[in-house]
Amino acid sequence: MVLQVDLSNLAEEAKRYGVKPWAHVLSKQGKSTVTIGDPARNLLIMAESTEGPEAVMRSLEEQGLLVAQGRWVADPFAGEIDVQQQIWVAAVAYEGSDGKPGLWVSGYRGEPSTGDVIRDFYEEMVEECGLEGVSLDDFVKSVDPNVVVLGPSQLSSFADKC
């Protein structure tokens, strides 16, 4: 859980929630991010400032906080990995043998196209089910696939509902 507060209230909020007074500061691209974390309680208190790191550290020390460089991260992938490297999940619902429904799921680094997903699904089925003589077109016609691709924001939104 992340609580975002004004920099001037950071020490007060840390005290209110019983978090140890260790503040971590990371400055990037003209913005300083300050975090105080309590991993045992899954609590992160965060503040941002356009002031330089020295001014932010001085402000935190004046509030009575102990200061170090770095930051706590609630989601290790948030803002750390280029969108092209984030995890995407693709699923193919299909008509299996004996009229039973089937589901194939795979993960990707970066956004796959529907064609990429169908090709990967086909290649795995050829390998696993011995379909060497079946063309991709014939395969697609016979299994009538329905492809769904979920990106990082959709996965996060889905997880937040659980």
LOLUMVEX-61185 format. One record per residue: x, y, z of N, C-alpha, C in turn; residue in one letter. Coordinates in Angstrom, 2 decimals, always signed. Atoms other than C-alpha are relative to their C-alpha. Layout:
N
ATOM|X|Y|Z|X|Y|Z|X|Y|Z|A
...
***
This chain:
162
ATOM|+0.85|-1.16|+0.00|+0.00|+0.00|+0.00|+0.90|+1.23|+0.00|M
ATOM|-0.81|-1.20|+0.11|+1.36|+3.43|-0.94|-0.82|+1.21|+0.44|V
ATOM|+0.61|-1.25|-0.45|+0.51|+6.66|+0.87|+0.85|+1.13|-0.55|L
ATOM|-0.73|-1.14|+0.54|+1.50|+9.79|-1.04|-0.36|+1.23|+0.81|Q
ATOM|+0.19|-1.18|-0.84|+2.01|+12.90|+1.07|+0.89|+1.13|-0.48|V
ATOM|-0.89|-1.12|+0.26|+3.55|+16.36|+0.87|+1.31|-0.23|+0.73|D
ATOM|-1.32|+0.17|-0.61|+7.25|+16.42|+1.62|+0.03|+0.58|+1.41|L
ATOM|-0.03|-0.66|-1.31|+6.65|+18.79|+4.55|-0.70|-0.82|+1.09|S
ATOM|+0.74|+0.82|-0.97|+4.37|+16.18|+6.21|+0.54|-1.41|+0.13|N
ATOM|-0.48|+1.37|+0.05|+6.50|+13.09|+5.65|+0.31|-0.57|+1.39|L
ATOM|-0.36|+0.50|-1.33|+7.90|+12.75|+9.19|-1.24|-0.20|+0.86|A
ATOM|+1.24|+0.10|-0.77|+4.49|+13.38|+10.73|-0.79|-1.25|-0.38|E
ATOM|+0.74|+1.18|+0.47|+2.87|+10.67|+8.57|+0.72|-1.29|+0.40|E
ATOM|-0.76|+1.18|-0.40|+5.68|+8.20|+9.30|-0.25|-0.30|+1.48|A
ATOM|+0.25|+0.17|-1.43|+5.17|+8.77|+13.03|-1.44|-0.49|+0.23|K
ATOM|+1.41|+0.39|-0.14|+1.37|+8.47|+12.67|-0.20|-1.49|-0.27|R
ATOM|+0.16|+1.41|+0.38|+1.73|+5.04|+11.05|+1.05|-0.91|+0.64|Y
ATOM|-0.95|+0.82|-0.75|+4.53|+3.86|+13.34|+1.13|-0.58|-0.84|G
ATOM|-1.06|+0.46|+0.89|+7.14|+3.56|+10.60|+1.33|+0.57|+0.48|V
ATOM|-1.33|-0.47|-0.40|+10.84|+3.80|+11.42|+0.39|+1.23|-0.80|K
ATOM|-0.26|-1.29|+0.64|+12.21|+7.25|+10.60|+1.13|+0.00|-1.03|P
ATOM|-1.02|+0.05|+1.05|+14.47|+6.17|+7.71|-0.61|+0.41|-1.32|W
ATOM|+0.48|-0.48|+1.30|+13.84|+8.18|+4.55|+1.07|-0.25|-1.04|A
ATOM|-0.91|+0.23|+1.12|+15.41|+7.21|+1.24|-0.34|+0.97|-1.12|H
ATOM|+0.18|-1.02|+1.03|+15.93|+9.81|-1.49|+0.66|-0.46|-1.29|V
ATOM|-0.55|+0.29|+1.33|+16.41|+9.19|-5.20|-0.40|+1.15|-0.91|L
ATOM|+0.28|-1.10|+0.91|+16.71|+12.05|-7.68|+0.29|-0.44|-1.43|S
ATOM|-0.11|+0.33|+1.43|+16.13|+11.56|-11.40|-0.73|+1.06|-0.80|K
ATOM|+0.63|-0.92|+0.94|+15.41|+13.99|-14.20|-0.68|+1.18|+0.69|Q
ATOM|+0.51|-1.20|-0.65|+14.91|+16.98|-11.92|-1.08|-0.24|+1.04|G
ATOM|+1.03|+0.30|-1.01|+12.56|+15.20|-9.50|+0.62|-0.86|+1.08|K
ATOM|-0.46|+0.81|-1.13|+13.41|+13.88|-6.04|-1.18|-0.77|+0.55|S
ATOM|+1.03|+0.86|-0.57|+11.39|+10.94|-4.77|+0.50|-0.48|+1.36|T
ATOM|-0.35|+0.40|-1.37|+11.40|+10.23|-1.03|-0.94|-1.12|+0.41|V
ATOM|+0.82|+1.12|-0.45|+10.22|+6.92|+0.38|+0.40|-0.43|+1.40|T
ATOM|-0.21|+0.62|-1.31|+9.84|+5.47|+3.83|-0.82|-1.29|-0.05|I
ATOM|+0.70|+1.26|+0.16|+8.97|+1.78|+3.86|-0.04|-0.84|+1.26|G
ATOM|+0.16|+0.98|-1.06|+7.71|-0.83|+6.28|-0.38|-1.31|-0.70|D
ATOM|+0.30|+1.21|+0.76|+8.04|-4.16|+4.42|-0.86|-1.01|+0.76|P
ATOM|+0.79|+0.96|-0.78|+6.50|-6.16|+7.26|-1.49|+0.29|-0.11|A
ATOM|+1.41|-0.39|+0.10|+3.26|-4.21|+6.88|-0.39|+0.35|-1.44|R
ATOM|+0.26|-0.32|+1.41|+3.53|-3.71|+3.10|-0.49|+1.44|-0.14|N
ATOM|+0.38|-1.41|-0.01|+3.36|+0.05|+3.67|+1.16|+0.83|-0.54|L
ATOM|-0.98|-0.91|+0.57|+5.18|+2.70|+1.65|-0.56|+1.40|+0.09|L
ATOM|+0.39|-1.40|-0.05|+5.00|+6.42|+2.38|+0.93|+0.73|-0.95|I
ATOM|-0.78|-0.60|+1.06|+6.13|+8.55|-0.53|-0.34|+1.48|-0.17|M
ATOM|+0.18|-1.42|+0.32|+6.66|+12.22|-1.35|+0.91|+0.33|-1.18|A
ATOM|-0.81|-0.43|+1.14|+7.99|+13.96|-4.44|+0.24|+1.50|+0.09|E
ATOM|-0.36|-1.41|-0.01|+9.72|+17.29|-4.92|+0.81|+0.33|-1.24|S
ATOM|-0.83|-0.45|+1.11|+11.25|+19.31|-7.71|+1.29|+0.63|+0.50|T
ATOM|-1.25|-0.51|-0.59|+13.95|+20.49|-5.30|+1.11|-1.02|-0.22|E
ATOM|-1.15|+0.88|+0.16|+17.44|+19.06|-5.67|+0.16|-0.92|+1.20|G
ATOM|-0.14|+0.98|-1.08|+18.53|+16.09|-3.53|+0.56|+0.59|+1.29|P
ATOM|-0.59|-0.58|-1.22|+20.60|+18.21|-1.12|-1.06|+0.75|+0.81|E
ATOM|+1.05|-0.76|-0.69|+17.68|+20.53|-0.31|-1.04|-0.95|+0.60|A
ATOM|+0.98|+0.96|-0.51|+15.32|+17.56|+0.08|+0.56|-0.72|+1.23|V
ATOM|-0.62|+0.69|-1.14|+17.75|+15.73|+2.39|+0.06|+0.92|+1.22|M
ATOM|-0.06|-0.96|-1.10|+18.20|+18.87|+4.47|-1.40|+0.16|+0.63|R
ATOM|+1.38|-0.13|-0.51|+14.40|+19.26|+4.78|-0.39|-1.22|+0.84|S
ATOM|+0.33|+1.22|-0.73|+14.06|+15.63|+5.87|+0.72|-0.06|+1.34|L
ATOM|-0.77|+0.00|-1.26|+16.81|+15.96|+8.48|-0.58|+1.01|+0.98|E
ATOM|+0.64|-1.00|-0.86|+15.11|+19.11|+9.81|-1.30|-0.54|+0.60|E
ATOM|+1.23|+0.64|-0.52|+11.95|+17.00|+10.24|+0.34|-1.11|+1.00|Q
ATOM|-0.42|+1.03|-0.94|+14.00|+14.59|+12.38|+0.15|-1.39|-0.60|G
ATOM|-0.14|+1.30|+0.65|+14.32|+11.82|+9.82|+1.47|-0.32|-0.28|L
ATOM|-1.31|+0.47|+0.42|+17.43|+9.76|+9.13|-0.09|-0.19|-1.51|L
ATOM|+0.09|-0.05|+1.44|+18.31|+10.00|+5.45|+1.08|-0.85|-0.66|V
ATOM|-0.94|+0.79|+0.80|+19.94|+7.65|+2.94|-0.40|+0.16|-1.47|A
ATOM|+0.31|-0.04|+1.43|+20.14|+7.50|-0.84|-0.65|-1.32|-0.40|Q
ATOM|+0.70|+1.18|+0.49|+17.87|+5.06|-2.68|-1.49|+0.22|+0.07|G
ATOM|+1.45|-0.10|-0.16|+14.18|+4.31|-2.61|-0.60|-1.37|+0.18|R
ATOM|+0.82|+1.20|-0.11|+11.66|+1.71|-1.61|-0.86|-0.04|-1.25|W
ATOM|+0.84|+0.15|+1.19|+9.69|+0.33|-4.55|-1.13|-0.97|+0.33|V
ATOM|+1.15|+0.84|-0.28|+6.16|-0.99|-4.05|-0.14|-1.10|-1.04|A
ATOM|+0.07|+0.95|+1.11|+6.17|-2.69|-7.46|+1.36|+0.02|-0.68|D
ATOM|-1.34|-0.02|+0.55|+9.65|-3.74|-8.60|+0.07|+0.31|-1.49|P
ATOM|-0.03|-0.27|+1.43|+8.63|-3.26|-12.23|-0.50|+1.39|-0.35|F
ATOM|+0.57|-1.30|+0.31|+7.00|+0.14|-11.92|+1.08|+1.01|-0.34|A
ATOM|-0.94|-1.01|+0.42|+9.03|+2.62|-13.88|+1.43|-0.46|-0.10|G
ATOM|-1.36|+0.49|+0.00|+12.08|+0.39|-13.79|+0.38|-0.65|-1.33|E
ATOM|-0.26|+0.72|+1.23|+11.74|-1.45|-17.08|-0.70|+0.70|-1.14|I
ATOM|+0.59|-0.58|+1.19|+11.12|-0.04|-20.52|-1.26|-0.77|-0.35|D
ATOM|+1.27|+0.63|+0.34|+7.58|-0.74|-21.73|+0.23|-1.20|-0.92|V
ATOM|-0.26|+1.10|+0.93|+9.06|-2.95|-24.46|+0.47|-1.25|+0.74|Q
ATOM|-0.49|+1.14|-0.76|+10.50|-5.20|-21.72|-0.98|-0.48|+1.07|Q
ATOM|+0.96|+0.42|-1.01|+7.44|-5.42|-19.50|-0.69|-1.29|-0.42|Q
ATOM|+0.61|+1.31|+0.24|+5.54|-8.66|-19.20|-1.43|+0.17|-0.53|I
ATOM|+1.32|+0.09|+0.61|+2.51|-9.32|-21.40|-0.42|-1.46|+0.06|W
ATOM|+0.51|+1.37|-0.03|+0.29|-12.41|-21.18|-0.99|-0.15|-1.15|V
ATOM|+0.92|+0.29|+1.10|-1.45|-13.94|-24.17|-0.67|-1.35|+0.27|A
ATOM|+0.75|+1.25|-0.15|-4.14|-16.62|-24.08|-0.75|-0.28|-1.29|A
ATOM|+0.75|+0.44|+1.17|-5.70|-18.61|-26.87|-1.03|-1.02|+0.47|V
ATOM|+1.07|+0.97|-0.25|-9.07|-20.27|-26.31|-0.28|-0.65|-1.36|A
ATOM|+0.17|+0.70|+1.27|-9.67|-22.94|-28.92|-0.86|-1.24|+0.18|Y
ATOM|+0.78|+1.23|-0.01|-11.79|-25.91|-29.87|+0.97|-1.17|-0.08|E
ATOM|-0.94|+1.11|-0.06|-9.84|-28.98|-28.84|-0.60|-1.28|-0.56|G
ATOM|+0.46|+1.30|+0.49|-10.19|-32.63|-29.66|-1.27|-0.42|+0.72|S
ATOM|+1.27|+0.50|-0.55|-13.53|-34.32|-29.06|-0.95|+1.13|+0.42|D
ATOM|+0.89|-1.12|-0.30|-15.22|-30.90|-28.96|+0.24|+0.67|+1.33|G
ATOM|-0.30|-0.61|-1.29|-13.64|-30.04|-25.63|+0.74|+1.33|-0.21|K
ATOM|-0.71|-1.26|+0.14|-12.50|-26.45|-25.17|+1.43|-0.12|+0.52|P
ATOM|-1.39|-0.02|-0.45|-8.79|-25.77|-24.78|+0.43|+1.42|+0.30|G
ATOM|-0.55|-1.31|-0.31|-6.76|-22.90|-23.39|+1.51|-0.11|+0.01|L
ATOM|-1.46|-0.07|+0.06|-3.13|-22.08|-24.20|+0.39|+1.39|+0.48|W
ATOM|-0.43|-1.27|-0.57|-1.33|-19.34|-22.25|+1.51|+0.11|-0.10|V
ATOM|-1.44|-0.23|+0.08|+2.09|-17.79|-22.75|+0.32|+1.42|+0.45|S
ATOM|-0.47|-1.32|-0.41|+4.10|-14.85|-21.41|+0.99|+0.54|-1.00|G
ATOM|-0.88|-0.68|+0.96|+6.03|-12.32|-23.47|+0.67|+1.19|+0.66|Y
ATOM|-0.66|-1.27|-0.36|+8.56|-9.56|-22.89|-0.30|+0.95|-1.14|R
ATOM|+0.43|-0.89|+1.05|+7.02|-6.72|-24.85|-1.31|-0.48|-0.58|G
ATOM|+1.34|+0.30|+0.51|+3.68|-6.62|-26.64|+0.05|-0.88|-1.25|E
ATOM|+0.05|+0.84|+1.19|+3.08|-9.55|-29.01|-1.20|+0.37|-0.87|P
ATOM|+1.16|-0.18|+0.88|+0.85|-9.20|-32.05|-0.85|-1.26|+0.06|S
ATOM|+0.86|+1.18|+0.07|-2.08|-11.55|-32.53|+0.66|-1.06|-0.87|T
ATOM|-0.70|+0.93|+0.88|-0.09|-13.11|-35.37|+1.14|-0.73|+0.70|G
ATOM|-1.09|+0.63|-0.78|+2.89|-13.73|-33.05|-0.57|-1.08|+0.91|D
ATOM|+0.61|+0.93|-0.95|+0.61|-15.44|-30.55|-0.48|-1.25|-0.74|V
ATOM|+0.51|+1.14|+0.78|-1.09|-17.63|-33.17|+1.17|-0.86|-0.50|I
ATOM|-1.16|+0.74|+0.48|+2.30|-18.60|-34.64|+0.64|-0.81|+1.13|R
ATOM|-0.61|+0.71|-1.14|+3.73|-19.52|-31.21|-0.89|-1.16|+0.45|D
ATOM|+0.97|+1.04|-0.37|+0.57|-21.49|-30.35|+0.10|-1.15|-0.99|F
ATOM|-0.09|+1.02|+1.06|+0.76|-23.34|-33.69|+1.29|-0.80|+0.13|Y
ATOM|-1.30|+0.70|-0.09|+4.47|-24.13|-33.30|+0.05|-0.94|+1.20|E
ATOM|+0.01|+0.88|-1.17|+3.95|-25.53|-29.82|-0.90|-1.21|-0.23|E
ATOM|+0.90|+1.11|+0.27|+1.00|-27.64|-30.94|+0.62|-0.98|-1.02|M
ATOM|-0.68|+0.87|+0.96|+3.00|-28.98|-33.92|+1.01|-0.88|+0.73|V
ATOM|-1.04|+0.72|-0.75|+5.81|-29.96|-31.55|-0.61|-0.99|+1.00|E
ATOM|+0.57|+0.82|-1.08|+3.64|-31.33|-28.74|-0.98|-1.07|-0.49|E
ATOM|+1.08|+0.90|+0.44|+0.88|-33.01|-30.75|+0.30|-0.71|-1.32|C
ATOM|-0.37|+0.68|+1.23|+2.75|-34.21|-33.83|-0.81|+0.43|-1.20|G
ATOM|+0.81|-0.52|+1.11|+0.97|-31.95|-36.33|+0.88|+0.49|-1.16|L
ATOM|-0.96|-0.46|+1.00|+3.94|-31.65|-38.71|-0.60|+0.19|-1.39|E
ATOM|+0.57|-0.09|+1.34|+1.80|-32.16|-41.83|-1.14|+0.99|-0.14|G
ATOM|+1.13|-0.93|+0.03|-0.82|-29.54|-40.92|+0.53|+1.42|-0.19|V
ATOM|-0.43|-1.38|+0.25|-0.38|-26.05|-42.38|-0.59|+0.94|+1.06|S
ATOM|+0.49|-1.00|-0.96|-0.88|-22.96|-40.23|-1.45|+0.37|-0.34|L
ATOM|+1.37|-0.37|+0.39|-4.00|-22.00|-42.23|-1.01|-1.09|+0.37|D
ATOM|+0.91|+1.09|-0.34|-5.58|-25.43|-41.82|-0.16|-0.15|+1.51|D
ATOM|+0.04|+0.08|-1.45|-4.67|-25.46|-38.14|-0.95|+1.05|+0.57|F
ATOM|+0.83|-1.09|-0.50|-6.31|-22.08|-37.54|-1.47|-0.28|-0.29|V
ATOM|+1.39|+0.32|+0.34|-9.48|-23.18|-39.35|-0.55|-1.10|+0.90|K
ATOM|+0.50|+1.13|-0.78|-9.71|-26.38|-37.34|-0.18|+0.31|+1.49|S
ATOM|+0.10|-0.27|-1.45|-9.18|-24.92|-33.85|-0.81|+1.25|+0.32|V
ATOM|+0.80|-1.21|-0.18|-11.08|-21.64|-34.37|+0.45|+0.81|+1.24|D
ATOM|-0.56|-0.64|-1.20|-8.82|-19.68|-31.95|-0.60|+1.38|+0.31|P
ATOM|+0.37|-1.33|-0.49|-9.82|-16.68|-29.87|+1.18|+0.48|+0.83|N
ATOM|-1.22|-0.48|-0.64|-6.76|-14.64|-28.85|-0.29|+1.22|+0.86|V
ATOM|+0.08|-1.14|-0.91|-6.59|-12.29|-25.87|+1.41|+0.32|+0.46|V
ATOM|-1.32|-0.45|-0.44|-3.49|-10.24|-25.05|-0.20|+1.03|+1.10|V
ATOM|+0.10|-0.93|-1.14|-3.17|-8.51|-21.66|+1.34|+0.66|+0.23|L
ATOM|-1.21|-0.77|-0.25|-0.63|-5.75|-21.13|+0.21|+0.26|+1.48|G
ATOM|-0.33|-0.25|-1.41|+1.04|-4.61|-17.90|-1.09|+0.76|+0.77|P
ATOM|+1.01|-0.75|-0.74|-1.65|-2.07|-16.98|-1.27|-0.83|+0.21|S
ATOM|+1.17|+0.86|-0.15|-4.45|-4.59|-17.60|+0.26|-1.08|+1.06|Q
ATOM|-0.35|+1.01|-1.00|-2.63|-7.23|-15.53|-0.04|+0.61|+1.40|L
ATOM|-0.01|-0.69|-1.29|-2.12|-4.73|-12.72|-1.42|+0.29|+0.47|S
ATOM|+1.39|-0.30|-0.34|-5.75|-3.67|-12.82|-0.74|-1.26|+0.43|S
ATOM|+0.63|+1.28|-0.35|-6.88|-7.29|-12.74|+0.46|-0.45|+1.39|F
ATOM|-0.54|+0.42|-1.30|-4.57|-8.06|-9.78|-0.55|+0.86|+1.14|A
ATOM|+0.53|-0.90|-1.03|-5.88|-5.01|-7.88|-1.41|-0.39|+0.41|D
ATOM|+1.38|+0.40|-0.29|-9.41|-6.48|-8.05|-0.06|-1.28|+0.82|K
ATOM|-0.01|+1.28|-0.73|-8.34|-9.75|-6.40|+0.11|+0.21|+1.49|C
***
